[in-house]
């Protein structure tokens, strides 16, 4: 399971995400939808460790991975997401 708890993040002093919570359960599809500028890409960057949040936690399978860099095991969450997506019928 992937869980975001109170995530706040942004770029160069501009907050894009404010106290975001999300839970993606194993075996279930989770979809982020919204208009341009809603924070979808920023949320994915936080999940994958490409952008460090200024507040909150990213929890993957019960482990806080918020401060783990992408090169130290963080891509496990993104590989899992791609695997689920690849197995979905087109």
PyMOL Python script that loads the backbone (N, CA, C, O; Angstrom):
from pymol import cmd

cmd.read_pdbstr("""\
ATOM      1  N   UNK A   1       0.833  -1.172   0.000  1.00  0.00           N
ATOM      2  CA  UNK A   1       0.000   0.000   0.000  1.00  0.00           C
ATOM      3  C   UNK A   1       0.882   1.242   0.000  1.00  0.00           C
ATOM      4  O   UNK A   1       1.941   1.261   0.627  1.00  0.00           O
ATOM      5  N   UNK A   2       0.446   2.264  -0.697  1.00  0.00           N
ATOM      6  CA  UNK A   2       1.122   3.554  -0.755  1.00  0.00           C
ATOM      7  C   UNK A   2       0.211   4.579  -0.096  1.00  0.00           C
ATOM      8  O   UNK A   2      -0.984   4.646  -0.384  1.00  0.00           O
ATOM      9  N   UNK A   3       0.795   5.377   0.792  1.00  0.00           N
ATOM     10  CA  UNK A   3      -0.009   6.376   1.500  1.00  0.00           C
ATOM     11  C   UNK A   3       0.751   7.704   1.570  1.00  0.00           C
ATOM     12  O   UNK A   3       1.936   7.734   1.902  1.00  0.00           O
ATOM     13  N   UNK A   4       0.066   8.783   1.259  1.00  0.00           N
ATOM     14  CA  UNK A   4       0.604  10.123   1.454  1.00  0.00           C
ATOM     15  C   UNK A   4      -0.122  10.714   2.654  1.00  0.00           C
ATOM     16  O   UNK A   4      -1.348  10.651   2.746  1.00  0.00           O
ATOM     17  N   UNK A   5       0.648  11.286   3.568  1.00  0.00           N
ATOM     18  CA  UNK A   5       0.075  11.853   4.792  1.00  0.00           C
ATOM     19  C   UNK A   5       0.480  13.315   4.923  1.00  0.00           C
ATOM     20  O   UNK A   5       1.645  13.610   5.193  1.00  0.00           O
ATOM     21  N   UNK A   6      -0.454  14.224   4.738  1.00  0.00           N
ATOM     22  CA  UNK A   6      -0.207  15.643   4.951  1.00  0.00           C
ATOM     23  C   UNK A   6       0.893  16.232   4.092  1.00  0.00           C
ATOM     24  O   UNK A   6       1.664  17.071   4.560  1.00  0.00           O
ATOM     25  N   UNK A   7       0.977  15.805   2.847  1.00  0.00           N
ATOM     26  CA  UNK A   7       2.058  16.254   1.958  1.00  0.00           C
ATOM     27  C   UNK A   7       1.858  17.714   1.552  1.00  0.00           C
ATOM     28  O   UNK A   7       0.791  18.117   1.090  1.00  0.00           O
ATOM     29  N   UNK A   8       2.921  18.484   1.741  1.00  0.00           N
ATOM     30  CA  UNK A   8       3.007  19.858   1.257  1.00  0.00           C
ATOM     31  C   UNK A   8       4.282  19.934   0.432  1.00  0.00           C
ATOM     32  O   UNK A   8       5.344  19.503   0.882  1.00  0.00           O
ATOM     33  N   UNK A   9       4.177  20.484  -0.782  1.00  0.00           N
ATOM     34  CA  UNK A   9       5.345  20.559  -1.665  1.00  0.00           C
ATOM     35  C   UNK A   9       5.122  21.644  -2.711  1.00  0.00           C
ATOM     36  O   UNK A   9       3.996  22.087  -2.939  1.00  0.00           O
ATOM     37  N   UNK A  10       6.212  22.061  -3.338  1.00  0.00           N
ATOM     38  CA  UNK A  10       6.115  23.062  -4.389  1.00  0.00           C
ATOM     39  C   UNK A  10       7.466  23.351  -4.988  1.00  0.00           C
ATOM     40  O   UNK A  10       8.413  22.579  -4.834  1.00  0.00           O
ATOM     41  N   UNK A  11       7.543  24.481  -5.677  1.00  0.00           N
ATOM     42  CA  UNK A  11       8.748  24.863  -6.402  1.00  0.00           C
ATOM     43  C   UNK A  11       9.084  26.322  -6.113  1.00  0.00           C
ATOM     44  O   UNK A  11       8.213  27.189  -6.185  1.00  0.00           O
ATOM     45  N   UNK A  12      10.346  26.594  -5.786  1.00  0.00           N
ATOM     46  CA  UNK A  12      10.856  27.948  -5.623  1.00  0.00           C
ATOM     47  C   UNK A  12       9.919  28.853  -4.817  1.00  0.00           C
ATOM     48  O   UNK A  12       9.591  29.957  -5.250  1.00  0.00           O
ATOM     49  N   UNK A  13       9.498  28.384  -3.659  1.00  0.00           N
ATOM     50  CA  UNK A  13       8.663  29.195  -2.784  1.00  0.00           C
ATOM     51  C   UNK A  13       7.175  29.198  -3.107  1.00  0.00           C
ATOM     52  O   UNK A  13       6.395  29.827  -2.392  1.00  0.00           O
ATOM     53  N   UNK A  14       6.767  28.516  -4.161  1.00  0.00           N
ATOM     54  CA  UNK A  14       5.345  28.435  -4.516  1.00  0.00           C
ATOM     55  C   UNK A  14       4.804  27.080  -4.094  1.00  0.00           C
ATOM     56  O   UNK A  14       5.238  26.048  -4.605  1.00  0.00           O
ATOM     57  N   UNK A  15       3.853  27.080  -3.159  1.00  0.00           N
ATOM     58  CA  UNK A  15       3.259  25.816  -2.737  1.00  0.00           C
ATOM     59  C   UNK A  15       2.282  25.333  -3.796  1.00  0.00           C
ATOM     60  O   UNK A  15       1.403  26.076  -4.234  1.00  0.00           O
ATOM     61  N   UNK A  16       2.446  24.089  -4.198  1.00  0.00           N
ATOM     62  CA  UNK A  16       1.554  23.472  -5.181  1.00  0.00           C
ATOM     63  C   UNK A  16       0.627  22.485  -4.476  1.00  0.00           C
ATOM     64  O   UNK A  16      -0.564  22.420  -4.777  1.00  0.00           O
ATOM     65  N   UNK A  17       1.179  21.722  -3.539  1.00  0.00           N
ATOM     66  CA  UNK A  17       0.394  20.759  -2.756  1.00  0.00           C
ATOM     67  C   UNK A  17       0.305  21.254  -1.322  1.00  0.00           C
ATOM     68  O   UNK A  17       1.305  21.673  -0.740  1.00  0.00           O
ATOM     69  N   UNK A  18      -0.886  21.206  -0.758  1.00  0.00           N
ATOM     70  CA  UNK A  18      -1.115  21.657   0.610  1.00  0.00           C
ATOM     71  C   UNK A  18      -1.858  20.586   1.389  1.00  0.00           C
ATOM     72  O   UNK A  18      -3.048  20.358   1.168  1.00  0.00           O
ATOM     73  N   UNK A  19      -1.158  19.935   2.296  1.00  0.00           N
ATOM     74  CA  UNK A  19      -1.761  18.945   3.194  1.00  0.00           C
ATOM     75  C   UNK A  19      -2.525  17.854   2.440  1.00  0.00           C
ATOM     76  O   UNK A  19      -3.682  17.564   2.744  1.00  0.00           O
ATOM     77  N   UNK A  20      -1.854  17.256   1.450  1.00  0.00           N
ATOM     78  CA  UNK A  20      -2.469  16.226   0.608  1.00  0.00           C
ATOM     79  C   UNK A  20      -2.424  14.862   1.293  1.00  0.00           C
ATOM     80  O   UNK A  20      -1.400  14.473   1.855  1.00  0.00           O
ATOM     81  N   UNK A  21      -3.522  14.154   1.243  1.00  0.00           N
ATOM     82  CA  UNK A  21      -3.590  12.784   1.718  1.00  0.00           C
ATOM     83  C   UNK A  21      -4.085  11.885   0.602  1.00  0.00           C
ATOM     84  O   UNK A  21      -4.973  12.268  -0.160  1.00  0.00           O
ATOM     85  N   UNK A  22      -3.520  10.697   0.499  1.00  0.00           N
ATOM     86  CA  UNK A  22      -3.905   9.758  -0.549  1.00  0.00           C
ATOM     87  C   UNK A  22      -3.571   8.360  -0.065  1.00  0.00           C
ATOM     88  O   UNK A  22      -2.552   8.149   0.594  1.00  0.00           O
ATOM     89  N   UNK A  23      -4.423   7.416  -0.389  1.00  0.00           N
ATOM     90  CA  UNK A  23      -4.132   6.020  -0.069  1.00  0.00           C
ATOM     91  C   UNK A  23      -4.413   5.175  -1.298  1.00  0.00           C
ATOM     92  O   UNK A  23      -5.526   5.169  -1.824  1.00  0.00           O
ATOM     93  N   UNK A  24      -3.386   4.461  -1.749  1.00  0.00           N
ATOM     94  CA  UNK A  24      -3.513   3.560  -2.896  1.00  0.00           C
ATOM     95  C   UNK A  24      -3.311   2.138  -2.377  1.00  0.00           C
ATOM     96  O   UNK A  24      -2.203   1.752  -2.006  1.00  0.00           O
ATOM     97  N   UNK A  25      -4.380   1.378  -2.358  1.00  0.00           N
ATOM     98  CA  UNK A  25      -4.323   0.025  -1.817  1.00  0.00           C
ATOM     99  C   UNK A  25      -3.866  -0.977  -2.869  1.00  0.00           C
ATOM    100  O   UNK A  25      -4.140  -0.824  -4.059  1.00  0.00           O
ATOM    101  N   UNK A  26      -3.167  -2.000  -2.404  1.00  0.00           N
ATOM    102  CA  UNK A  26      -2.674  -3.050  -3.287  1.00  0.00           C
ATOM    103  C   UNK A  26      -3.846  -3.739  -3.985  1.00  0.00           C
ATOM    104  O   UNK A  26      -4.858  -4.059  -3.361  1.00  0.00           O
ATOM    105  N   UNK A  27      -3.690  -3.962  -5.292  1.00  0.00           N
ATOM    106  CA  UNK A  27      -4.722  -4.635  -6.070  1.00  0.00           C
ATOM    107  C   UNK A  27      -5.828  -3.716  -6.562  1.00  0.00           C
ATOM    108  O   UNK A  27      -6.741  -4.159  -7.259  1.00  0.00           O
ATOM    109  N   UNK A  28      -5.752  -2.439  -6.203  1.00  0.00           N
ATOM    110  CA  UNK A  28      -6.775  -1.473  -6.609  1.00  0.00           C
ATOM    111  C   UNK A  28      -6.133  -0.434  -7.518  1.00  0.00           C
ATOM    112  O   UNK A  28      -4.978  -0.058  -7.314  1.00  0.00           O
ATOM    113  N   UNK A  29      -6.865   0.030  -8.510  1.00  0.00           N
ATOM    114  CA  UNK A  29      -6.379   1.100  -9.371  1.00  0.00           C
ATOM    115  C   UNK A  29      -6.627   2.438  -8.688  1.00  0.00           C
ATOM    116  O   UNK A  29      -7.710   2.680  -8.155  1.00  0.00           O
ATOM    117  N   UNK A  30      -5.635   3.291  -8.705  1.00  0.00           N
ATOM    118  CA  UNK A  30      -5.763   4.638  -8.164  1.00  0.00           C
ATOM    119  C   UNK A  30      -5.412   5.606  -9.278  1.00  0.00           C
ATOM    120  O   UNK A  30      -4.378   5.461  -9.929  1.00  0.00           O
ATOM    121  N   UNK A  31      -6.267   6.593  -9.499  1.00  0.00           N
ATOM    122  CA  UNK A  31      -6.102   7.519 -10.608  1.00  0.00           C
ATOM    123  C   UNK A  31      -6.096   8.948 -10.074  1.00  0.00           C
ATOM    124  O   UNK A  31      -6.933   9.310  -9.248  1.00  0.00           O
ATOM    125  N   UNK A  32      -5.154   9.752 -10.545  1.00  0.00           N
ATOM    126  CA  UNK A  32      -5.143  11.179 -10.225  1.00  0.00           C
ATOM    127  C   UNK A  32      -5.713  11.923 -11.418  1.00  0.00           C
ATOM    128  O   UNK A  32      -5.188  11.815 -12.526  1.00  0.00           O
ATOM    129  N   UNK A  33      -6.771  12.667 -11.206  1.00  0.00           N
ATOM    130  CA  UNK A  33      -7.355  13.454 -12.285  1.00  0.00           C
ATOM    131  C   UNK A  33      -7.506  14.897 -11.808  1.00  0.00           C
ATOM    132  O   UNK A  33      -7.613  15.161 -10.611  1.00  0.00           O
ATOM    133  N   UNK A  34      -7.513  15.803 -12.743  1.00  0.00           N
ATOM    134  CA  UNK A  34      -7.696  17.212 -12.411  1.00  0.00           C
ATOM    135  C   UNK A  34      -7.231  18.080 -13.555  1.00  0.00           C
ATOM    136  O   UNK A  34      -6.583  17.602 -14.486  1.00  0.00           O
ATOM    137  N   UNK A  35      -7.564  19.365 -13.483  1.00  0.00           N
ATOM    138  CA  UNK A  35      -7.175  20.283 -14.550  1.00  0.00           C
ATOM    139  C   UNK A  35      -5.676  20.576 -14.522  1.00  0.00           C
ATOM    140  O   UNK A  35      -4.980  20.233 -13.566  1.00  0.00           O
ATOM    141  N   UNK A  36      -5.198  21.210 -15.576  1.00  0.00           N
ATOM    142  CA  UNK A  36      -3.798  21.645 -15.617  1.00  0.00           C
ATOM    143  C   UNK A  36      -3.498  22.484 -14.388  1.00  0.00           C
ATOM    144  O   UNK A  36      -4.294  23.338 -13.996  1.00  0.00           O
ATOM    145  N   UNK A  37      -2.344  22.234 -13.784  1.00  0.00           N
ATOM    146  CA  UNK A  37      -1.940  23.024 -12.624  1.00  0.00           C
ATOM    147  C   UNK A  37      -2.520  22.566 -11.301  1.00  0.00           C
ATOM    148  O   UNK A  37      -2.345  23.237 -10.285  1.00  0.00           O
ATOM    149  N   UNK A  38      -3.211  21.427 -11.296  1.00  0.00           N
ATOM    150  CA  UNK A  38      -3.847  20.943 -10.065  1.00  0.00           C
ATOM    151  C   UNK A  38      -2.872  20.223  -9.136  1.00  0.00           C
ATOM    152  O   UNK A  38      -3.187  20.003  -7.966  1.00  0.00           O
ATOM    153  N   UNK A  39      -1.691  19.852  -9.638  1.00  0.00           N
ATOM    154  CA  UNK A  39      -0.695  19.197  -8.796  1.00  0.00           C
ATOM    155  C   UNK A  39      -0.507  17.714  -9.045  1.00  0.00           C
ATOM    156  O   UNK A  39       0.127  17.032  -8.240  1.00  0.00           O
ATOM    157  N   UNK A  40      -1.039  17.205 -10.133  1.00  0.00           N
ATOM    158  CA  UNK A  40      -0.908  15.768 -10.429  1.00  0.00           C
ATOM    159  C   UNK A  40       0.562  15.371 -10.615  1.00  0.00           C
ATOM    160  O   UNK A  40       1.033  14.419  -9.992  1.00  0.00           O
ATOM    161  N   UNK A  41       1.271  16.088 -11.458  1.00  0.00           N
ATOM    162  CA  UNK A  41       2.682  15.769 -11.714  1.00  0.00           C
ATOM    163  C   UNK A  41       3.527  15.993 -10.466  1.00  0.00           C
ATOM    164  O   UNK A  41       4.436  15.212 -10.187  1.00  0.00           O
ATOM    165  N   UNK A  42       3.240  17.036  -9.724  1.00  0.00           N
ATOM    166  CA  UNK A  42       3.976  17.305  -8.489  1.00  0.00           C
ATOM    167  C   UNK A  42       3.767  16.169  -7.497  1.00  0.00           C
ATOM    168  O   UNK A  42       4.710  15.756  -6.822  1.00  0.00           O
ATOM    169  N   UNK A  43       2.554  15.666  -7.402  1.00  0.00           N
ATOM    170  CA  UNK A  43       2.269  14.535  -6.511  1.00  0.00           C
ATOM    171  C   UNK A  43       3.087  13.320  -6.907  1.00  0.00           C
ATOM    172  O   UNK A  43       3.662  12.655  -6.045  1.00  0.00           O
ATOM    173  N   UNK A  44       3.149  13.020  -8.200  1.00  0.00           N
ATOM    174  CA  UNK A  44       3.924  11.869  -8.675  1.00  0.00           C
ATOM    175  C   UNK A  44       5.420  12.066  -8.438  1.00  0.00           C
ATOM    176  O   UNK A  44       6.124  11.106  -8.126  1.00  0.00           O
ATOM    177  N   UNK A  45       5.910  13.290  -8.580  1.00  0.00           N
ATOM    178  CA  UNK A  45       7.323  13.562  -8.308  1.00  0.00           C
ATOM    179  C   UNK A  45       7.637  13.332  -6.830  1.00  0.00           C
ATOM    180  O   UNK A  45       8.703  12.813  -6.498  1.00  0.00           O
ATOM    181  N   UNK A  46       6.732  13.707  -5.954  1.00  0.00           N
ATOM    182  CA  UNK A  46       6.931  13.463  -4.518  1.00  0.00           C
ATOM    183  C   UNK A  46       6.932  11.957  -4.245  1.00  0.00           C
ATOM    184  O   UNK A  46       7.792  11.466  -3.515  1.00  0.00           O
ATOM    185  N   UNK A  47       5.995  11.233  -4.813  1.00  0.00           N
ATOM    186  CA  UNK A  47       5.910   9.784  -4.609  1.00  0.00           C
ATOM    187  C   UNK A  47       7.193   9.097  -5.061  1.00  0.00           C
ATOM    188  O   UNK A  47       7.677   8.185  -4.390  1.00  0.00           O
ATOM    189  N   UNK A  48       7.744   9.524  -6.188  1.00  0.00           N
ATOM    190  CA  UNK A  48       8.942   8.890  -6.749  1.00  0.00           C
ATOM    191  C   UNK A  48      10.251   9.446  -6.209  1.00  0.00           C
ATOM    192  O   UNK A  48      11.327   9.007  -6.615  1.00  0.00           O
ATOM    193  N   UNK A  49      10.166  10.405  -5.299  1.00  0.00           N
ATOM    194  CA  UNK A  49      11.371  10.943  -4.682  1.00  0.00           C
ATOM    195  C   UNK A  49      12.105  11.970  -5.514  1.00  0.00           C
ATOM    196  O   UNK A  49      13.233  12.337  -5.183  1.00  0.00           O
ATOM    197  N   UNK A  50      11.495  12.442  -6.584  1.00  0.00           N
ATOM    198  CA  UNK A  50      12.131  13.446  -7.435  1.00  0.00           C
ATOM    199  C   UNK A  50      11.957  14.847  -6.875  1.00  0.00           C
ATOM    200  O   UNK A  50      12.674  15.764  -7.273  1.00  0.00           O
ATOM    201  N   UNK A  51      11.015  15.025  -5.959  1.00  0.00           N
ATOM    202  CA  UNK A  51      10.769  16.297  -5.294  1.00  0.00           C
ATOM    203  C   UNK A  51      10.528  16.010  -3.816  1.00  0.00           C
ATOM    204  O   UNK A  51       9.620  15.255  -3.469  1.00  0.00           O
ATOM    205  N   UNK A  52      11.322  16.599  -2.965  1.00  0.00           N
ATOM    206  CA  UNK A  52      11.166  16.377  -1.528  1.00  0.00           C
ATOM    207  C   UNK A  52      10.071  17.302  -0.994  1.00  0.00           C
ATOM    208  O   UNK A  52      10.122  18.510  -1.225  1.00  0.00           O
ATOM    209  N   UNK A  53       9.090  16.755  -0.288  1.00  0.00           N
ATOM    210  CA  UNK A  53       8.035  17.597   0.278  1.00  0.00           C
ATOM    211  C   UNK A  53       8.577  18.454   1.422  1.00  0.00           C
ATOM    212  O   UNK A  53       9.551  18.085   2.077  1.00  0.00           O
ATOM    213  N   UNK A  54       7.943  19.591   1.652  1.00  0.00           N
ATOM    214  CA  UNK A  54       8.312  20.440   2.781  1.00  0.00           C
ATOM    215  C   UNK A  54       7.568  20.028   4.042  1.00  0.00           C
ATOM    216  O   UNK A  54       7.879  20.496   5.137  1.00  0.00           O
ATOM    217  N   UNK A  55       6.585  19.152   3.883  1.00  0.00           N
ATOM    218  CA  UNK A  55       5.854  18.631   5.029  1.00  0.00           C
ATOM    219  C   UNK A  55       5.173  17.336   4.675  1.00  0.00           C
ATOM    220  O   UNK A  55       4.898  17.075   3.504  1.00  0.00           O
ATOM    221  N   UNK A  56       4.895  16.514   5.682  1.00  0.00           N
ATOM    222  CA  UNK A  56       4.182  15.259   5.475  1.00  0.00           C
ATOM    223  C   UNK A  56       5.106  14.080   5.233  1.00  0.00           C
ATOM    224  O   UNK A  56       6.331  14.193   5.288  1.00  0.00           O
ATOM    225  N   UNK A  57       4.469  12.932   4.960  1.00  0.00           N
ATOM    226  CA  UNK A  57       5.212  11.672   4.787  1.00  0.00           C
ATOM    227  C   UNK A  57       4.673  10.895   3.598  1.00  0.00           C
ATOM    228  O   UNK A  57       3.491  10.967   3.264  1.00  0.00           O
ATOM    229  N   UNK A  58       5.585  10.141   2.960  1.00  0.00           N
ATOM    230  CA  UNK A  58       5.235   9.161   1.928  1.00  0.00           C
ATOM    231  C   UNK A  58       5.530   7.801   2.544  1.00  0.00           C
ATOM    232  O   UNK A  58       6.668   7.517   2.916  1.00  0.00           O
ATOM    233  N   UNK A  59       4.505   6.962   2.652  1.00  0.00           N
ATOM    234  CA  UNK A  59       4.657   5.649   3.280  1.00  0.00           C
ATOM    235  C   UNK A  59       4.350   4.582   2.240  1.00  0.00           C
ATOM    236  O   UNK A  59       3.278   4.583   1.634  1.00  0.00           O
ATOM    237  N   UNK A  60       5.312   3.656   2.035  1.00  0.00           N
ATOM    238  CA  UNK A  60       5.141   2.569   1.074  1.00  0.00           C
ATOM    239  C   UNK A  60       5.314   1.254   1.804  1.00  0.00           C
ATOM    240  O   UNK A  60       6.366   1.002   2.393  1.00  0.00           O
ATOM    241  N   UNK A  61       4.303   0.420   1.771  1.00  0.00           N
ATOM    242  CA  UNK A  61       4.286  -0.881   2.454  1.00  0.00           C
ATOM    243  C   UNK A  61       4.723  -0.745   3.914  1.00  0.00           C
ATOM    244  O   UNK A  61       5.511  -1.545   4.418  1.00  0.00           O
ATOM    245  N   UNK A  62       4.194   0.285   4.581  1.00  0.00           N
ATOM    246  CA  UNK A  62       4.438   0.494   6.005  1.00  0.00           C
ATOM    247  C   UNK A  62       5.736   1.197   6.347  1.00  0.00           C
ATOM    248  O   UNK A  62       5.987   1.468   7.521  1.00  0.00           O
ATOM    249  N   UNK A  63       6.576   1.506   5.357  1.00  0.00           N
ATOM    250  CA  UNK A  63       7.867   2.157   5.599  1.00  0.00           C
ATOM    251  C   UNK A  63       7.828   3.601   5.119  1.00  0.00           C
ATOM    252  O   UNK A  63       7.388   3.879   4.003  1.00  0.00           O
ATOM    253  N   UNK A  64       8.288   4.518   5.965  1.00  0.00           N
ATOM    254  CA  UNK A  64       8.384   5.924   5.588  1.00  0.00           C
ATOM    255  C   UNK A  64       9.533   6.071   4.592  1.00  0.00           C
ATOM    256  O   UNK A  64      10.696   5.880   4.949  1.00  0.00           O
ATOM    257  N   UNK A  65       9.207   6.409   3.346  1.00  0.00           N
ATOM    258  CA  UNK A  65      10.228   6.543   2.308  1.00  0.00           C
ATOM    259  C   UNK A  65      10.428   8.002   1.900  1.00  0.00           C
ATOM    260  O   UNK A  65      11.056   8.277   0.878  1.00  0.00           O
ATOM    261  N   UNK A  66       9.906   8.928   2.683  1.00  0.00           N
ATOM    262  CA  UNK A  66       9.947  10.341   2.329  1.00  0.00           C
ATOM    263  C   UNK A  66      11.354  10.830   2.009  1.00  0.00           C
ATOM    264  O   UNK A  66      11.547  11.567   1.043  1.00  0.00           O
ATOM    265  N   UNK A  67      12.333  10.429   2.806  1.00  0.00           N
ATOM    266  CA  UNK A  67      13.689  10.960   2.639  1.00  0.00           C
ATOM    267  C   UNK A  67      14.634  10.023   1.897  1.00  0.00           C
ATOM    268  O   UNK A  67      15.831  10.294   1.815  1.00  0.00           O
ATOM    269  N   UNK A  68      14.116   8.932   1.360  1.00  0.00           N
ATOM    270  CA  UNK A  68      14.965   7.999   0.609  1.00  0.00           C
ATOM    271  C   UNK A  68      15.102   8.517  -0.819  1.00  0.00           C
ATOM    272  O   UNK A  68      14.098   8.714  -1.503  1.00  0.00           O
ATOM    273  N   UNK A  69      16.343   8.740  -1.280  1.00  0.00           N
ATOM    274  CA  UNK A  69      16.531   9.217  -2.656  1.00  0.00           C
ATOM    275  C   UNK A  69      16.091   8.170  -3.681  1.00  0.00           C
ATOM    276  O   UNK A  69      16.046   6.981  -3.366  1.00  0.00           O
ATOM    277  N   UNK A  70      15.765   8.600  -4.906  1.00  0.00           N
ATOM    278  CA  UNK A  70      15.317   7.664  -5.940  1.00  0.00           C
ATOM    279  C   UNK A  70      16.317   6.538  -6.212  1.00  0.00           C
ATOM    280  O   UNK A  70      15.907   5.431  -6.560  1.00  0.00           O
ATOM    281  N   UNK A  71      17.596   6.793  -6.066  1.00  0.00           N
ATOM    282  CA  UNK A  71      18.606   5.786  -6.380  1.00  0.00           C
ATOM    283  C   UNK A  71      18.800   4.760  -5.270  1.00  0.00           C
ATOM    284  O   UNK A  71      19.519   3.780  -5.468  1.00  0.00           O
ATOM    285  N   UNK A  72      18.184   4.954  -4.116  1.00  0.00           N
ATOM    286  CA  UNK A  72      18.364   4.041  -2.983  1.00  0.00           C
ATOM    287  C   UNK A  72      17.100   3.243  -2.674  1.00  0.00           C
ATOM    288  O   UNK A  72      16.746   3.078  -1.506  1.00  0.00           O
ATOM    289  N   UNK A  73      16.425   2.755  -3.689  1.00  0.00           N
ATOM    290  CA  UNK A  73      15.266   1.904  -3.452  1.00  0.00           C
ATOM    291  C   UNK A  73      13.942   2.590  -3.655  1.00  0.00           C
ATOM    292  O   UNK A  73      12.912   1.916  -3.671  1.00  0.00           O
ATOM    293  N   UNK A  74      13.916   3.895  -3.810  1.00  0.00           N
ATOM    294  CA  UNK A  74      12.668   4.628  -3.991  1.00  0.00           C
ATOM    295  C   UNK A  74      11.917   4.200  -5.245  1.00  0.00           C
ATOM    296  O   UNK A  74      10.687   4.178  -5.215  1.00  0.00           O
ATOM    297  N   UNK A  75      12.587   3.858  -6.351  1.00  0.00           N
ATOM    298  CA  UNK A  75      11.863   3.482  -7.557  1.00  0.00           C
ATOM    299  C   UNK A  75      10.987   2.239  -7.403  1.00  0.00           C
ATOM    300  O   UNK A  75      10.204   1.934  -8.304  1.00  0.00           O
ATOM    301  N   UNK A  76      11.095   1.521  -6.300  1.00  0.00           N
ATOM    302  CA  UNK A  76      10.248   0.339  -6.104  1.00  0.00           C
ATOM    303  C   UNK A  76       8.777   0.695  -6.246  1.00  0.00           C
ATOM    304  O   UNK A  76       8.015  -0.068  -6.841  1.00  0.00           O
ATOM    305  N   UNK A  77       8.369   1.822  -5.719  1.00  0.00           N
ATOM    306  CA  UNK A  77       6.966   2.237  -5.815  1.00  0.00           C
ATOM    307  C   UNK A  77       6.591   2.524  -7.264  1.00  0.00           C
ATOM    308  O   UNK A  77       5.508   2.150  -7.712  1.00  0.00           O
ATOM    309  N   UNK A  78       7.486   3.190  -8.000  1.00  0.00           N
ATOM    310  CA  UNK A  78       7.157   3.506  -9.385  1.00  0.00           C
ATOM    311  C   UNK A  78       7.186   2.258 -10.266  1.00  0.00           C
ATOM    312  O   UNK A  78       6.367   2.130 -11.176  1.00  0.00           O
ATOM    313  N   UNK A  79       8.129   1.325 -10.006  1.00  0.00           N
ATOM    314  CA  UNK A  79       8.142   0.076 -10.777  1.00  0.00           C
ATOM    315  C   UNK A  79       6.852  -0.691 -10.546  1.00  0.00           C
ATOM    316  O   UNK A  79       6.292  -1.272 -11.475  1.00  0.00           O
ATOM    317  N   UNK A  80       6.387  -0.692  -9.316  1.00  0.00           N
ATOM    318  CA  UNK A  80       5.155  -1.390  -8.990  1.00  0.00           C
ATOM    319  C   UNK A  80       3.995  -0.756  -9.740  1.00  0.00           C
ATOM    320  O   UNK A  80       3.145  -1.463 -10.282  1.00  0.00           O
ATOM    321  N   UNK A  81       3.952   0.575  -9.775  1.00  0.00           N
ATOM    322  CA  UNK A  81       2.868   1.269 -10.472  1.00  0.00           C
ATOM    323  C   UNK A  81       2.903   0.963 -11.962  1.00  0.00           C
ATOM    324  O   UNK A  81       1.858   0.730 -12.569  1.00  0.00           O
ATOM    325  N   UNK A  82       4.092   0.960 -12.560  1.00  0.00           N
ATOM    326  CA  UNK A  82       4.193   0.647 -13.991  1.00  0.00           C
ATOM    327  C   UNK A  82       3.782  -0.787 -14.267  1.00  0.00           C
ATOM    328  O   UNK A  82       3.143  -1.068 -15.282  1.00  0.00           O
ATOM    329  N   UNK A  83       4.146  -1.706 -13.365  1.00  0.00           N
ATOM    330  CA  UNK A  83       3.792  -3.106 -13.536  1.00  0.00           C
ATOM    331  C   UNK A  83       2.276  -3.268 -13.537  1.00  0.00           C
ATOM    332  O   UNK A  83       1.731  -4.003 -14.360  1.00  0.00           O
ATOM    333  N   UNK A  84       1.594  -2.588 -12.623  1.00  0.00           N
ATOM    334  CA  UNK A  84       0.122  -2.660 -12.552  1.00  0.00           C
ATOM    335  C   UNK A  84      -0.465  -2.091 -13.825  1.00  0.00           C
ATOM    336  O   UNK A  84      -1.386  -2.668 -14.402  1.00  0.00           O
ATOM    337  N   UNK A  85       0.076  -0.936 -14.276  1.00  0.00           N
ATOM    338  CA  UNK A  85      -0.429  -0.280 -15.481  1.00  0.00           C
ATOM    339  C   UNK A  85      -0.210  -1.185 -16.702  1.00  0.00           C
ATOM    340  O   UNK A  85      -1.093  -1.305 -17.551  1.00  0.00           O
ATOM    341  N   UNK A  86       0.951  -1.812 -16.788  1.00  0.00           N
ATOM    342  CA  UNK A  86       1.271  -2.649 -17.950  1.00  0.00           C
ATOM    343  C   UNK A  86       0.377  -3.885 -18.016  1.00  0.00           C
ATOM    344  O   UNK A  86       0.118  -4.400 -19.104  1.00  0.00           O
ATOM    345  N   UNK A  87      -0.093  -4.363 -16.875  1.00  0.00           N
ATOM    346  CA  UNK A  87      -0.932  -5.557 -16.869  1.00  0.00           C
ATOM    347  C   UNK A  87      -2.405  -5.240 -17.117  1.00  0.00           C
ATOM    348  O   UNK A  87      -3.217  -6.150 -17.284  1.00  0.00           O
ATOM    349  N   UNK A  88      -2.752  -3.941 -17.142  1.00  0.00           N
ATOM    350  CA  UNK A  88      -4.136  -3.553 -17.390  1.00  0.00           C
ATOM    351  C   UNK A  88      -4.451  -3.702 -18.862  1.00  0.00           C
ATOM    352  O   UNK A  88      -3.608  -3.413 -19.711  1.00  0.00           O
ATOM    353  N   UNK A  89      -5.673  -4.156 -19.180  1.00  0.00           N
ATOM    354  CA  UNK A  89      -6.047  -4.275 -20.596  1.00  0.00           C
ATOM    355  C   UNK A  89      -6.127  -2.912 -21.247  1.00  0.00           C
ATOM    356  O   UNK A  89      -6.544  -1.946 -20.607  1.00  0.00           O
ATOM    357  N   UNK A  90      -5.734  -2.814 -22.509  1.00  0.00           N
ATOM    358  CA  UNK A  90      -5.750  -1.533 -23.235  1.00  0.00           C
ATOM    359  C   UNK A  90      -7.144  -1.199 -23.724  1.00  0.00           C
ATOM    360  O   UNK A  90      -7.346  -0.160 -24.353  1.00  0.00           O
TER     361      UNK A  90
END
""", "prot")
cmd.dss("prot")
cmd.show_as("cartoon", "prot")
cmd.util.cbc("prot")
cmd.orient("prot")
